Amino acid sequence: MKVIVTEHARTRLSEDRQRGIEISDVINAALKVPGKVPTAARFRRFSSENGRIFDIVIKDIGIGRLVITVIGK
């Protein structure tokens, strides 16, 4: 499945609250969510490579899985 990370989510990764979370961490988290996500939904408690906990908001669209935003803990 193709994962598309929005510009908004990429920008959020540079903020202090998301420091230490890489795009690869976000993509891996999005791929771990099973099934279809027809409407935007928040999925909680993913861990980055360096141990930072984060949530993602995703939605499945015609061309893949769209990562709308990233929320660091």
C-alpha positions, 0 to 999 in steps of 0.5 A, a space after each residue: 500500500 502506498 502511504 502519502 504524508 501531507 505537507 502539514 504532517 511533514 511540517 509538524 515533524 519539525 516542531 518541538 513536540 514531534 522532535 525525534 519522529 522521522 518520516 520513515 517512522 510515520 510511514 511504518 506506523 501507517 502501514 501497521 494499521 490493518 483494514 480500511 480507514 474510510 474516514 479520518 481516524 486517530 490511531 494512538 501509541 506508535 513508537 519512533 526508532 528512538 523511542 518517541 511516542 506519537 499518534 497519527 491521523 490517517 484516511 484511506 483514499 483512492 491512491 493509498 493511505 493519507 497521513 493527515 497529521 502527526 501528534 507527538 507525546 
